[in-house]
């Protein structure tokens, strides 16, 4: 009779090669985030068509443009605790279905008020999907590659936003703006079917919730056949947690409170910069005397640099994640300040804008992996989701900030000097997080729960 085997789930993931099944999970989560990026950016691409077809002013489009941002915040803040309670997969399937149906319905909107409501509902679905994709992916990664793989998955968001621009340019002349929203609805509906068929629940969540060993064994058996020999599974946590605590209680508990606030603060400040520049950079460049066509082309370089997050992920797996991302934000601040100093030299401006975008998107895209590594399993979905949700208000603040700076008729270089400050604040926040909750590699793990066969 063979000896009973009690298997540490994370050690199992660490010891076996990254399997085809884990790459399937990566691919499904990547496409969730890719579609998230496409749909988030879609409204910007169709805005000129809305103005032309409905005869509305740019000002009247304000509620439509911001509705999805408010929805994203609401979706993330509500779905994180739900995923820690009922599971990552259920919330993912429902949220992708919600943004698919709402996007499809948006294609048939008859006026701005209908479109505003539907964009808010779409935003709720998008906001709920993204953090749970990050959480589920991170929980299937080996420790030594977690940040790199999670960042690589999250890079689907800027890719989706950029890819959406090319698709919109092709679709709108042939089928109009409604075609863009129809595509943004039909493709996620196909993805919902694939998620239901192929996406597993988080194995760490299943162990933490004491789900049947047969179910856990079936999932881990897709990674390595050696799981068949297990008689029970247990979960090790490097992070302090209390059995029975809700996700919200974990995130706001004394051991995590300061770090949670600092993560929210850093992500908020990053999105202040991102949305301020995405929404206002073409206008600021035109006001600085750059030709409108050149201003648009140069501005389009800014969101292209998110793939650098894979390199940051590689660094985070080896060194201190707080310090690496803080350094990224400091370099972002310096590059944004430099934009204000080189407006007279278009060639140099192109280079500085691209570098600033690469640094900004790399630092910002690395934040979800940092949050996922900070919390224990029972609070991870809430922790990631609340950082992303609260951070969305930074996007709203960024747009209003530049509007106010422009109203005060501040000079080009002064505006960019002010926009560099949030990057420094984000770096300070992560430095405080590191000081209060030092991140250490290879710390001793503590077993927090064991699941026996039943």
N, C-alpha and C positions, 0 to 999 in steps of 0.2 A: 504493500500500500504506500502510495507516494506521500511525502510529507506536505502538510498544508503550506501554501505560499501566501504570505501577506504582502501585497505589492504597493509600494509607494508610487502613486500616479505620476508625480512630477519627475521622480527618478526614472520611471519607465520612459517618459517622453525624452529625457536627457540622454538615456543610454542607447536608444534605437535611432537609426538614420531617419531623416525627415522623409516620410513615406509619400507615395502617390495619393493616398487618402488625405493626408494633411495638405498636399498641394491642391486637392480638390476643394477643401475647406477654404484655403487661401484664395482660390479663383472665385468662389461664390461670394466671399466677403469683399474681394476686390471689385467685383461687378456691382455690388450694392453701393459701394462708395463712389464708383465711377458714375453710376446713374444719378447718385446724389449730387455730384458735381455738375453733371449735365443739366439737371433740372433746376438747381440753384441759380445757374448762370442764364438759363433759357429766357427768363423774363427780360433781361438786359438786351438780348439779341432781338427779341420781337417788339421791343418798345417803339422803335421808329414806325413799324407797321401799324401798331395800335393808334399812334398819333394820326397817321394818314387815314386809316379806315374809319375811325370814330370821331375824327376832328376834335380831339382833346388837346389841351396844353400839356407841356412837360410837367408843370406844377401839379396838374390833376393826376398824373401817373404816380405821384409820391406814395399814396397809400398802397397801390398795387405793388410797387417795388419793395416796400418795407413789410408788407403783410407776411411774406414767406419768412423773413428774418424773425418776426415775432413768433410765428408758428414753429420755426426751428428751435427757438429757446424753450417754448412751452413743451414741445415734443420731447426734447432731451431731458428737461427737468422732471417730467412726469414718468417717462419710460425707464429711466435708470433704476429707481426703486422697484418698479414693476418687474424688471428683468431679474433683480436680485431675489424677488419673491416667487415668481412663477416660471423663470427660466429665460435664457437668452434667445433660444430658437423661436419660441412662441411669439415673443415681442417682435423679433425680426420679421417673421412671416406676416404678422398683422400690419406692421408699420410699412413694409414694402407694398403690401396690398392697398393700404390707405393712400400712399402717394401715387400709386399707379392709377387708381380709380379717380382721385381728385384731379390729377393731371389730364386724364382723358376727358373728364367733365369740363375742365377749363377750356378745352378746345371748342366747346359749344357755348361758351359764355356769350351773353347778348349785350352786356354793357360792363362798365368799369366796376360797379358795385358787386355784381355777380363774380367777376374775375377776382376781385379783392378777397372775397370770402373763400373762394376755391383755392386761391394761392395760400391763404392762411392754413387751410386744411392740408394742402400739399406739404406745407412747411412742417406741420406737426408730424406727418409720416416720415419726412426726411430727417427731422431732428431726432426722432426715436430710433431710426435705423442706424445712423452712422456710429454713435457711441457703442451700440451693442455689437456691431460688426467688429469694431476695435477690440472690445472685451472678449468676444468669443474667439477671435483669432489669437489674441495674446495667450489665451488659456490652452491652446493646442501647440504652443511653441516650446522648444527646449530652452532652458535658461540662457544658454550661451549664445543663442541667436534671436532671442525674443524681440529686442528693440529693432533690429535690422529688418526682420520679417514683418513686424507690425507697421513700421514706417513704410516699407515697400508696398504693403497693402493699402495704407492710407494715401499713398501718392496717386492712387486712382482718382482722388477728388480733383486736384488741379488738372489732371489729364482729361477728366470728364468735362470740366469747364472749358478747357481749350478745344477739345474735340467737338464740343457743342457749337462753337463758333463756326467751324468749317461746315458742319452739317446744316446749321441754320442758313448759312450763305448759299447752300445748294437747294435746301427745301423751300425757303420762302419765295423765291422767284417762280417756282413751279406750283406749289400747293398753298402758299400763303402762310401767315404766322400760326394758323391753327394746326398745320401739319407738324410743326415743331413740338407742340404740346401733345398731339396724338402719338407721335413717336415716343415722347417721354412718358406716355401711359401704357402703350402696348408692350414695349420691351420689358418693363418691370413686371407685367402680368405673366409673361413667359418665365421670368426669373422666380416668381412666387412658386410656380409649379416645380421648378428645379430645387428650390430651397426645401419644399415639403418632402420631395423624394430623396434628396441626397445630403442635406445639411444635418449633422448630428447636433444634439444638445451639447453644451460644454461639459467635458468629462469632469473637470474640477467642480462644476456646479452640481453634477449628479452625485459625486462622492460627498460633497458638503451637505447635500440634502438627503443623504442616506437612501438613495434609490437602489433598486434591486441589483445585486452583483451581476446577474445574467445580462442586464441591459448595459452595464459599464463594460463587461467583458466583451460583448458583441462589438462595441465601438472600438475599444483598444485592440481587439483582434484584427481589425482592418489596418492597424498600424504595424503590428507584429503578431505572428501566430503564438508567440510565447505567452500572451495574455491568457490563453486557454488553460494554463496550469494554475492560475490564481484562484485561491479560495475566498479571499477578501481583499478589499482595497482600502488604503488610507491616504489621507491628504496631509502634506507637510506645508506649513506656512512659515515664511521668514518674517511675516508681519504679525503684530499683536492683534488678537481679536477675541471677542467674547461670544460664546455659543448662544444662539437665540437672538442676537442683536439684529435689528433691521439694517438695511443698507444705509439709510439716512442716519441712524444712530451711530454707525461705524464712522461715516464721513465726518460727522460733527463731534465725535468723541474726543476726549482730551488728548489721546496719543496722536490723533490725525488732524485736529482742528486747525492749527497754525499752518500746516502744510497744505491743507485744503484751501484755505483762504489765499495762500500765496500762489497756488496753481491757478485759481480763478482770476487773481489779479494779473498774473503774467499773461494768461491766454486772452483776457479782456484787452490788455494793452497792445498785444500783438494784432488783434483784430481792429483796434482803433487805427493803427497804421495801414493795415491791409485795405480796409474798405475806404478809408480816406483817400488813398492813392488810386485805387481801382476806379472809384467814382469821380474823382476830381482831377487826376493827373492830366488828361487831355485838355481840360479847360485852363488849368494853370499854365501849361506849356504854351497854349495859344495866346494867353494874356501876356506871356513873356516874350512874344514876338516870333515864335516858331510857327512855320506854315501849318495850317490845320491837318493836312495829310501826314506830314512828318510827325506832328504831335500825337496823332492816333497810332501811327506805326510804332513810335518809340514807347508809348504807354503800353502797347500790347506785349512788350517784352517783359513787363514786370511780373505777371503771374506764371511765367514759364519755368521757374527754377525749382519746383518742388521735389524733383527727382533727387536732388542733393540730400534729401532726408534719409535716403538709403545709406549714404556714407556716414551721416550723423548717427544712424542706428547702429552701424558697425562700431563706431567709437563708443556709443553708450553701452554696448555689450561688454566693452573692455575697460572703460574708465568711468568717471563719475558723471552721470547723466545731467544732474543739476548744473554742474560747472560747464559742461559742454554746451548746453542750450543757452545758458547765461552768456557765455562768450559769443554765441551766435547772435543774440540780441544786441550786445554791445557793438559788434561789427555791423549789424543792421543799422543801428543809430548813426554810426560814423558814415556809412554809405548814403543814407538818406540826407544827412547834413551836407554831404558832398554834392548831391544833386542840385541843391540850391546855389552852389558855388560855380557850377560849370555850364549854366544855361546859355552862355555866349558861344560855346563850342559844341556844335551838334554831334560831331563824331565822338567826342569825349562823353557827352551826355548819354548817347546810346550805350556805351560801355558801362557807365556808372549805374544807369537804370537797370540794366541786366544783372549786374553784380548785386545791387540792392535787393532786387526781386529774388535772386537765388538765395541770398542770406536770409531774407525775411521768410520766404516760404519753407526753407529748410528748418529754421528754428521753430516756426509755428506748427509745421507738420510733424515735428518730433514730440510735441507736447502730449498727444494722446498716449503714446507708448510710455512716456514718463509717468503719467497718471495711472496707467494700468499696472505699472510695476510698484507703485506706491501703496496701493490698498490690498487688503486680504480678499480672498475669493468672495466672502459674503457681502462685501461693500464695493467690489470693483466696478460693477456696472453703474451703480449710482455715482461713484467717484468720477469716472470718465465722463458720464453723461452730464453731470452738473457742471463740470469744468467747461464742456463744450456749450451747454445751454446758457450759463451765465455769461460766458465769453461773447455770445452773440450780441449782447447789448453793447459791447465794445464796438461792433460794426456799426450799430445805429449811432453811437456817440461820435465815431470817427467822421461820419458824413456830416453831422451837425457842426462838428468842430471846424472843419474846413470852410463850411458855409459862413460861420461866424468870423473866421479869420479873413475871408474874402470881403465880407461886408465892412470890416474895419479897414479895408484897403491896405493891408500889410504887404510889404514887398515880397517877391518870389523867394529870395534867400531867407528871409525871416520866417515865412510860412514853413519851409522845409526844416529850418532849425528847430521850430516848435514841434514839428511832426517827428523829429528824432528823439525827443524826450521820452515818449512812451516806451521806446526800445530800452532805454537806460532803466526806467522804472521796472520793466519786466525782468531785466537782469538782476536788479536789486531784490525783487521778490523771490527769485529762485535761489539767490545767495542766502536770504533769510531762511528759506525752507531747508537748505543744506545745513545751516548753523543750528536750527532747532531740531531737525530730524535728519541727522547725518546718514547719507546713503553709503552703505558699505557692500563690497563684493565678498561673496563666499562667507556670509555670516552663518552661524550655527542655526540649523532649522529645528523647529519644534513641532511635534506631531499634535494636531489639534482635534482630529476626529478619526475614528476607525469605523469602517462599514463591514459588518459581518454578513456572510451569505444568508439570504432568507428568501 
